[in-house]
Amino acid sequence: MTTIHKTAAGLVAAFVIGGGSARAAEVDVKVPFPFMVHGTTLPAGEYRVENEGSIILIRGEKGNHAGMFVMGTPAGGQDPAGNQPALTFKRDENVYRLTGVWESGSEGEQIRR
């Protein structure tokens, strides 16, 4: 379900579309490492990521009760995973930080620090 790609910007966790509506993109992802979002560390595990405009919900799945809402801004450039939905991470010392949520090759949200 998930592959990890090393890139110059950090790690990219690619994931598959899990369903959703015309208004919101909804995907399921398995992140194999703990990661930070706005100063909060979320554990490795399975997550459902819902993106409706600039509001992004990250919710733990299958016994993982972690989760949070974050605001995103339109990301410039292109999805590093091609046309596949993807989460992007940047490594800061010993911690991975979520930096973006991509829905397609050209549509993504950047997560502010």
PASE-812456 format. One line per 3 residues: number of its first residue (from 1); their letters; for each residue x, y, z negated of N, C-alpha, C. Coordinates in steps of 0.02 Angstrom, whole numbers. Atoms other than C-alpha are relative to their C-alpha. Layout:
<nodes>
NUM = A = X Y Z X Y Z X Y Z | ...
</nodes>
This chain:
<nodes>
1 = MTT = 42 -59 0 0 0 0 44 62 0 | -40 -60 6 139 122 -38 72 -14 21 | -71 5 -17 311 150 36 35 62 -23
4 = IHK = -39 -57 21 448 262 -26 51 15 54 | -47 -23 -50 551 363 98 46 51 -32 | -46 -51 25 708 459 50 4 55 54
7 = TAA = -7 -56 -46 713 632 128 46 51 -32 | -44 -52 27 821 787 107 -35 37 -57 | 37 -36 52 684 866 0 -13 -41 -62
10 = GLV = 13 44 57 668 717 -117 -31 -64 22 | 34 63 -18 553 567 -113 -70 15 24 | 68 -5 -26 392 545 -19 -35 -65 -14
13 = AAF = 40 60 9 261 422 -75 -57 2 50 | 53 3 -51 152 377 74 -57 -41 -28 | 57 38 26 -23 316 38 -55 -4 52
16 = VIG = 54 11 -48 -182 259 125 -63 35 -22 | 64 -32 15 -350 344 137 -46 -51 -33 | 43 45 37 -468 268 10 -73 13 9
19 = GGS = 70 -17 -9 -630 347 65 -9 73 -15 | 11 -70 15 -710 514 34 -56 28 41 | 53 -33 -36 -828 639 104 30 47 52
22 = ARA = -24 -48 -49 -818 767 242 29 61 -34 | -23 -59 35 -785 900 111 67 -11 -36 | -60 12 40 -646 818 11 38 -59 27
25 = AEV = -42 57 -17 -499 709 55 13 -38 -64 | -8 43 59 -485 562 -64 46 -57 19 | -48 53 -15 -337 443 -66 21 -36 -64
28 = DVK = -27 39 55 -267 306 -177 74 -9 12 | -73 4 -6 -81 298 -212 29 -36 -61 | -37 31 55 39 195 -318 67 35 -3
31 = VPF = -63 -36 9 182 301 -384 44 -43 -46 | -40 47 39 325 189 -446 45 32 -52 | -43 -34 49 404 320 -560 -41 54 -35
34 = PFM = 34 -57 33 347 449 -691 15 64 39 | -11 -63 -36 326 623 -618 -33 57 -38 | 26 -59 34 292 800 -677 -44 41 47
37 = VHG = 44 -47 -34 151 916 -626 -13 56 -49 | 10 -59 43 150 1091 -702 21 -12 -73 | -26 10 68 255 1038 -852 -27 -60 -36
40 = TTL = 29 60 30 153 881 -888 28 -62 36 | -26 62 -30 232 710 -861 -56 -51 5 | 48 53 -12 117 580 -784 39 -65 9
43 = PAG = -37 63 -5 168 397 -798 -4 -31 69 | 3 40 -62 208 282 -653 -66 -38 -1 | 63 37 -3 50 197 -593 -41 16 61
46 = EYR = 46 -11 -55 -99 202 -479 -43 61 -14 | 37 -63 6 -187 367 -447 -48 8 58 | 44 -24 -53 -333 434 -348 12 75 4
49 = VEN = -13 -71 -10 -294 604 -273 -57 26 44 | 55 -31 -37 -441 711 -218 19 73 13 | -19 -67 -21 -410 871 -122 -60 34 32
52 = EGS = 55 -39 -28 -548 997 -94 23 72 4 | -28 -66 -8 -474 1154 -23 65 5 -39 | -61 -8 38 -343 1217 -142 -2 -33 -69
55 = IIL = 6 34 64 -406 1117 -292 15 -74 10 | -22 70 -6 -320 949 -315 -11 -34 -67 | 11 41 60 -377 817 -441 45 -61 6
58 = IRG = -42 60 4 -249 685 -490 -27 -41 -58 | 33 41 52 -335 544 -586 28 -70 0 | -27 67 8 -258 384 -654 -54 -52 13
61 = EKG = 45 56 -16 -336 219 -598 24 -63 -34 | -16 67 25 -339 39 -663 36 2 -67 | -28 -2 67 -306 72 -847 46 59 -13
64 = NHA = -42 -60 7 -201 228 -816 -48 58 -10 | 48 -53 16 -299 367 -902 28 70 8 | -30 -66 -10 -182 510 -854 -36 35 57
67 = GMF = 30 -37 -55 -247 648 -744 0 74 -14 | 3 -72 7 -261 833 -712 -23 33 65 | 16 -43 -57 -321 972 -596 59 46 12
70 = VMG = -51 -49 -16 -196 1081 -505 -24 41 59 | 14 -43 -57 -207 1224 -382 57 -6 50 | -51 2 -53 -117 1212 -217 -7 60 45
73 = TPA = 1 -52 -52 -74 1333 -80 16 -35 66 | -14 33 -63 -70 1289 105 75 -8 11 | -71 15 -12 96 1206 145 17 17 72
76 = GGQ = -24 -13 -67 195 1264 294 39 -60 25 | -39 55 -29 280 1145 413 -43 -60 16 | 35 61 -18 235 965 445 11 -53 -53
79 = DPA = -2 57 46 201 809 343 63 -40 13 | -61 39 -10 367 719 314 -13 -74 14 | 17 69 -15 276 552 332 -36 -6 68
82 = GNQ = 34 1 -65 211 596 506 -73 18 -8 | 72 -13 5 22 585 521 -32 -36 -58 | 27 37 57 2 478 365 -8 47 -60
85 = PAL = 5 -38 62 -64 556 204 60 -16 -44 | -60 10 40 80 579 81 2 48 -59 | -19 -44 56 133 648 -87 74 13 9
88 = TFK = -71 -15 -3 300 738 -88 25 17 -70 | -31 -10 66 417 744 -238 69 30 9 | -68 -26 2 576 837 -280 31 -23 -65
91 = RDE = -35 22 60 704 768 -401 34 60 -32 | -32 -51 40 754 893 -536 34 -35 -58 | -40 37 50 894 815 -639 -26 -71 -6
94 = NVY = 24 69 10 814 656 -711 -75 -7 10 | 73 0 -5 633 700 -670 -21 13 73 | 30 -14 -65 530 691 -510 -59 47 -11
97 = RLT = 53 -49 5 413 838 -484 -42 -3 64 | 45 0 -57 259 831 -371 2 69 32 | -6 -64 -35 282 965 -238 -53 10 53
100 = GVW = 49 -9 -53 147 930 -110 -46 -60 9 | 49 51 -18 -6 833 -54 -18 12 73 | 13 -6 -71 -21 802 133 -57 -45 21
103 = ESG = 57 39 -24 -182 745 215 13 -27 70 | -14 19 -69 -119 737 394 66 32 21 | -63 -25 -24 28 787 502 10 75 -9
106 = SEG = -6 -72 5 -11 973 488 -39 31 -57 | 41 -26 55 -129 991 339 26 -25 -67 | -25 19 65 -55 994 166 -5 58 -49
109 = EQI = 0 -49 54 -55 1084 -1 65 -4 -38 | -61 -4 39 101 1141 -90 -20 11 -73 | 14 -8 72 99 1123 -280 52 47 -27
112 = RR = -47 -48 30 175 1272 -367 29 -28 -63 | -36 23 60 299 1243 -505 -29 26 -61
</nodes>
